[in-house]
C-alpha cells in the first residue's frame, strides 16, 4: 500500500548564501525548482529572489548555508537580505499569501508581482500600504499598462496588522 500523497516525504534542497544572493549551484536541483516557479537561471546556477528564499526556507523546502558552511536561520536570512529595505518584509507577506493560495508569483519591474495560475488569465499585483500613498495618477498609469498588456490589475492592501485584502481594479474614474 502506498503512502497518502500528503504524507510522502519531500526533497529538501541545499542552497547557499553568497554576496547577498541565495543560489542552487547544482544542475540536478534546477529543474524541479524551475518547474515549481522558483528562481531565475543565471549560467549554471539558479538564483532565488529574497521572497522565494524566505518562502522556501520557512516551508522547510531548503536549507541555506553561509560562507563557513554554517546553517542560516530564517531570521538571519531575513535580516541579511532585507538590510536597509523595510519593504522587503511586507512584499514577502504578500508573496507568501499568494503562493499559499496556489499562484506562481514572479517579481515584475513595473508592478510588485505578476501572478500565474488558476486559469489562463495573468494578473499584475501592486502593493498598497495602509497609511501610505497610492495616488490616483500612479494607479491610472498602472491600470493603463495592465490593460495594454491584457492583464488584470490587483491591488494588495496591507494594513497595520499585516492583514492583506485584494481588490481588482478594472477602471478608474475621477
N, C-alpha and C positions, 0 to 999 in steps of 0.2 A: 504494500500500500504506500503510495507516495505522500509526501508531506503536503499539507494545505499550502496554497500559494503565499499566504501571509506569513507563514512560519519558516519558509525557506531562508537560509542564511544568505546575506548579500555580501558582495565583494567590497572590502574596504581598501581603498587605494592610498598609496603613499605619495604625498605631494611635498613640494619644497618651497620654502620662502627664501627668496634671494632678491636683493635690490628692489624691495618693495612690491614684488610680484609673487604670486603662488602659481607654480607650474608643475606639470607632469612631464618628465623627460623621456619616458619610455613609450614607444610607439604602440605597444600592445594595449595600453590603457587609454589611448586616444579615441579609439573608435566607439567604445561604449559611452564614454562621456560626451562625445560629439553627438551621438545618436540621441542622447537624452537632453540635448540642447545646452550643454555647458561648454564654455571656453572658446578660444579663438586660436587657430593653428598659426604658429609662427615658426617656420622652419620645421624642425623635428620635435618641437615642444608644443604642448597645449597650455595656454596661459589663461588663467581664470581672472575675472573681474573681482574686485573686493566682495561684491554681493554674492557672487557664486561661491567664492571660497568660504565666506561666513556660513552660507546655507548648507553646503556640503559638510563642513566641519560640525555645525550644530546638529545635523541629522545623523552624524556618525558614519558618513559615507567615505570620508577621507581622514587621514592623519596628516599633520603638517610638521615638517622638521625644519629647524633653522640651520645656520651655518655650521654649528658644532654638533650636529646630529641630535640636538635636544628636541623633544616634542613640544610643540607650541599649543597652549590652551586657547580656547575660543576667545576669552577676554584679552589675552596677549595679542592675538591676531587682529582683533577689532582695534585695539589701541595702536598697533603698528601700522595698519592700513588706512586708518581714518585720522591719523595725527594732523591736527590743524584743519580738518574738514568736517565740521559738525553735521553737514547734510548727508554724509555717507551713512550714518546710522538710520536716519529717517528713510532714506532711499532703500536701505536694506529691509526695513519693516514692510514697506510696500512690496518689494521684490519677494520676500518670504511669503507674504499673504497671497500673492498671485501664483507663485509656484505651488503652494499648498492647495490652491483651487484647481490645479491641473494645467496651468498655462506654461508654455515655454516663454521665457522672458529674456529679451535682449536689450542691451543699452542702445540708445539711439541718439545721434548727435543733436538734433533739434528738440526732441521731446526727451522725457526722462527714460522711457522704455517703449519698446514695441513688443506686443504680445501676440503669440500664435497659439492655435489650438482651439478646441471646442467649436468646430465649424470652419468654413472656408474664409470667413472674414478676419482680417488682421486689424489690430487696433493700436493706436498710439496712446500712451499714458503720460499725463502731465501731472506732477505732484504740486498740490497747493497746501501750504501750511496754514492752519488756523491762526489768525492773527497776523499772518504775513500778507504781502501784497500780491494780488492777482489782478493786475489792471486789465481793463477791457481791451485796450489796444493790443496787448500781448495775446490775450485769449482769441481775439479776432484773427490775428496773424496765424496762430497755431491752428485754428479751425479752418482757415483758408488753405493752409498747407495740407492738412489731413484730407480735406475734400478733394484737392487736386490729386493726391495720392490714392484716392478712393478707399480711405480707411476711416474708421470711427475714431473720434477723439473722446477719451475717457479722462475725467478729472478725478484724481485720487486725493481726497481731502483728509489730511491727517490732523486730528485735534490734539489738544494739550496732553491728553491721557494716552496718546498714540493709537487711538481707535481710528480706523480707516473707513471712509464712506466713499463709494464710487458713484459718479454722475456721468451720464453720457451727454455730451454737448453736440447737439445737432445744428442749431442755428443760434445766432446772437443778434438780437435786435435791441437797439437802444433808443 
